[in-house]
Amino acid sequence: MVKKKILVVDDEEDVAKALKVRLKANGYHVVLAFDSVQAFTMANKERPDLIILDIMIPGGGGFVVAERLKQSTATHHIPIIILTGISGGEERAYKVGASGYVMKPYHPEKLLETINNALDINRRQIGQTVSDMMGVTF
């Protein structure tokens, strides 16, 4: 089975690196970005299966990044989970296309469950799109 690739975007390098270690221990391949520009670059270069995105990042912020990624034909299909210490942004997160919203400090099991759910929903949606294009029922 091919490892799913996750892009973690957080300006706090300690948080990003700790999350990388936790995700790698759970079988994911992880790449990091620390600001909005790196987030766009890495999303387009690495084509991750999922993005974990902090709201408070330099260069425009996580909501702007999510909005732009969802508007791009190259990245619109990638599920985004907002992982933040800022409360009150859940409604906006879903409006910009996020698949999940997790508050810091997070419970590892809750984050992994949110990741797995987002990947599973995305897999089913892609499968449905393919079957619709081919006129096949799975």
Secondary structure, DSSP 8 states (H G I E B T S, - for coil): ----EEEEE-S-HHHHHHHHHHHHHTT-EEEEE-SHHHHHHHHHHH--SEEEE-SS-TTT-HHHHHHHHHHSTTTTTS-EEEEES-TT-HHHHHHTT-SEEEESS--HHHHHHHHHHHHHHHHHHHHHHHHHHHT---
